[in-house]
């Protein structure tokens, strides 16, 4: 009388679990690197927002016919944005900081500087470029 096998043997289950463990060991490092890439992407996104906000404010400043010397503008619901002599938002809290709509996930330890809450070494800073130069937006991604 033949006995029909109904299910997997213990050896087959051990082999399958071993193969899955080996595959997981090779795949895991690829997924852990995604966290660093996500932080860098978030930081670059905020840097792009800062550049766009500065360009938008500069365009508004030019459209209003403003001249050099401590003027303020109103842009898209943000009022009283202080402008530098070159027509870009200042580093003050009433400058570029008030132009940014959403900075969720970031700390703002100083005017024009934003750090990721999950990593204090990941930050982006906004500095004025000097006479006739555009502002500098500098993301620091080392140690993210």
C-alpha positions as CSV (number, residue, x, y, z in Angstrom):
1,X,0.0,0.0,0.0
2,X,1.4,3.4,-1.0
3,X,1.2,6.3,1.3
4,X,0.5,9.7,-0.3
5,X,2.5,12.6,0.9
6,X,0.2,15.4,2.1
7,X,2.4,18.5,2.6
8,X,6.0,19.4,2.8
9,X,8.7,17.5,4.6
10,X,10.8,19.1,7.3
11,X,13.9,19.1,5.0
12,X,12.0,21.0,2.3
13,X,10.8,23.6,4.8
14,X,14.3,24.1,6.2
15,X,15.7,24.6,2.6
16,X,13.1,27.2,1.7
17,X,13.6,29.1,5.0
18,X,17.4,29.1,4.4
19,X,17.0,30.4,0.9
20,X,14.7,33.2,2.1
21,X,17.2,34.1,4.8
22,X,20.0,34.4,2.2
23,X,17.9,36.5,-0.1
24,X,16.9,38.8,2.8
25,X,20.6,39.2,3.8
26,X,21.4,40.5,0.3
27,X,18.2,42.7,0.0
28,X,18.3,44.3,3.4
29,X,21.3,46.7,2.8
30,X,19.6,48.0,-0.3
31,X,16.5,49.0,1.7
32,X,18.4,50.5,4.6
33,X,20.1,52.9,2.2
34,X,16.7,54.4,1.2
35,X,16.5,56.3,4.5
36,X,19.6,58.3,3.7
37,X,18.4,58.9,0.2
38,X,15.1,60.1,1.5
39,X,16.7,62.6,3.8
40,X,18.9,64.0,1.0
41,X,15.9,64.3,-1.3
42,X,13.9,66.1,1.4
43,X,16.8,68.5,1.9
44,X,17.2,69.1,-1.8
45,X,13.5,69.8,-2.0
46,X,13.7,72.4,0.7
47,X,16.7,74.0,-1.1
48,X,14.7,74.1,-4.3
49,X,11.9,75.8,-2.4
50,X,14.2,78.4,-1.0
51,X,15.6,79.2,-4.5
52,X,12.1,79.4,-6.0
53,X,10.9,81.6,-3.1
54,X,13.9,84.0,-3.6
55,X,13.2,84.2,-7.3
56,X,9.5,84.8,-6.8
57,X,10.2,87.6,-4.3
58,X,12.8,89.1,-6.6
59,X,10.3,89.1,-9.5
60,X,7.7,90.7,-7.3
61,X,10.2,93.3,-6.2
62,X,11.1,94.1,-9.8
63,X,7.5,94.2,-10.9
64,X,6.7,96.7,-8.2
65,X,9.5,98.9,-9.4
66,X,11.2,98.8,-6.1
67,X,14.7,100.3,-5.8
68,X,17.6,99.5,-3.5
69,X,17.2,100.1,0.1
70,X,15.2,98.2,2.8
71,X,11.8,97.8,1.1
72,X,9.2,95.2,1.9
73,X,6.8,93.3,-0.4
74,X,3.7,91.2,-0.1
75,X,3.7,87.8,-2.0
76,X,0.9,85.2,-2.0
77,X,-0.4,85.8,1.5
78,X,3.0,86.5,3.0
79,X,3.1,90.1,4.0
80,X,6.0,92.4,5.0
81,X,8.8,90.4,3.5
82,X,12.0,92.4,4.0
83,X,14.2,92.7,0.9
84,X,17.9,93.3,0.6
85,X,19.5,96.0,-1.6
86,X,19.7,93.5,-4.5
87,X,16.0,92.7,-4.3
88,X,16.1,89.3,-2.7
89,X,14.6,88.3,0.7
90,X,16.9,88.9,3.6
91,X,18.1,86.2,6.0
92,X,15.9,87.6,8.8
93,X,12.9,85.8,10.0
94,X,10.7,88.3,8.1
95,X,12.7,87.6,4.9
96,X,13.2,84.1,3.4
97,X,11.8,82.3,6.5
98,X,8.4,84.0,6.0
99,X,8.4,83.0,2.3
100,X,8.5,79.3,3.0
101,X,5.0,77.7,3.4
102,X,5.7,74.4,4.9
103,X,8.8,73.4,6.9
104,X,7.4,70.3,8.6
105,X,10.1,68.0,9.8
106,X,12.7,70.8,10.1
107,X,14.1,72.8,13.0
108,X,15.0,76.5,12.4
109,X,17.9,77.1,14.8
110,X,18.8,80.4,13.1
111,X,17.3,82.7,10.5
112,X,17.8,81.2,7.0
113,X,19.0,77.8,8.4
114,X,16.9,74.6,8.5
115,X,18.0,71.3,10.0
116,X,16.2,68.0,9.6
117,X,14.8,66.9,12.9
118,X,16.0,63.4,12.5
119,X,19.5,64.4,11.7
120,X,21.2,67.6,13.0
121,X,24.0,67.3,10.4
122,X,21.6,67.6,7.5
123,X,20.8,71.2,6.9
124,X,20.2,73.8,4.3
125,X,21.2,77.5,4.7
126,X,20.3,80.7,2.8
127,X,22.8,83.5,2.5
128,X,22.8,86.7,0.5
129,X,25.1,86.7,-2.4
130,X,26.4,90.2,-2.1
131,X,26.2,93.1,-4.5
132,X,24.7,92.1,-7.8
133,X,24.7,88.4,-7.0
134,X,21.8,86.0,-6.3
135,X,21.5,84.4,-2.9
136,X,23.3,81.2,-2.1
137,X,21.3,78.2,-1.0
138,X,23.6,75.6,0.4
139,X,22.4,72.1,1.3
140,X,24.8,70.1,3.5
141,X,24.1,66.3,3.0
142,X,27.2,64.8,4.7
143,X,26.2,62.6,7.6
144,X,22.5,62.3,6.6
